[in-house]
């Protein structure tokens, strides 16, 4: 599942995001969702979230436990 639909993302989920500084390289950062920042129901580049670490990025991969 990719991270383009807001309905698929909930606080507490383990995800991989691309941080703003890593958009050129596409490097993924793993973390746990703290807040969902995108208001629209979908976003082509991924839903923007704040991780528990405080980092902000767009969700690329949702990990299933």
C-alpha positions as CSV (number, residue, x, y, z in Angstrom):
1,X,0.0,0.0,0.0
2,X,1.4,3.4,-0.9
3,X,0.7,6.5,1.2
4,X,-1.4,8.5,-1.2
5,X,-4.8,8.0,0.5
6,X,-5.4,9.8,3.9
7,X,-7.9,7.1,4.9
8,X,-5.1,4.5,4.9
9,X,-2.9,6.4,7.4
10,X,-3.5,6.5,11.2
11,X,-1.4,7.8,14.1
12,X,0.7,4.9,15.4
13,X,1.3,3.3,12.0
14,X,4.9,2.3,11.0
15,X,5.7,4.0,7.7
16,X,8.5,5.1,5.4
17,X,8.5,8.7,4.4
18,X,10.6,10.9,2.1
19,X,11.8,14.0,4.1
20,X,11.9,17.4,2.3
21,X,15.8,17.3,2.3
22,X,15.7,13.8,0.7
23,X,13.3,14.5,-2.2
24,X,16.1,14.6,-4.7
25,X,17.6,11.3,-3.7
26,X,14.3,9.6,-2.7
27,X,15.9,8.3,0.5
28,X,13.3,6.8,2.8
29,X,13.2,7.4,6.6
30,X,11.2,4.9,8.7
31,X,9.1,6.0,11.7
32,X,5.8,6.0,13.5
33,X,3.1,8.5,12.5
34,X,2.3,11.1,15.2
35,X,0.2,13.6,13.2
36,X,-1.4,13.7,9.7
37,X,-0.7,17.1,8.2
38,X,-2.4,16.7,4.8
39,X,-6.1,17.8,4.9
40,X,-7.2,16.5,1.5
41,X,-8.3,12.8,1.2
42,X,-5.6,12.0,-1.3
43,X,-2.3,13.4,-2.5
44,X,-0.3,12.1,-5.5
45,X,3.1,12.6,-3.9
46,X,2.0,11.0,-0.6
47,X,0.2,12.2,2.5
48,X,2.3,14.5,4.6
49,X,2.8,13.4,8.2
50,X,4.8,14.2,11.3
51,X,6.7,11.3,12.8
52,X,7.1,10.7,16.5
53,X,10.7,11.8,16.0
54,X,9.4,15.2,14.9
55,X,10.5,14.8,11.3
56,X,8.0,15.7,8.6
57,X,7.7,13.9,5.3
58,X,5.4,12.3,2.7
59,X,4.4,8.7,3.2
60,X,5.8,6.4,0.5
61,X,5.3,3.0,2.2
62,X,2.9,1.8,4.9
63,X,4.3,-1.2,6.9
64,X,2.0,-3.9,8.2
65,X,2.8,-5.5,11.5
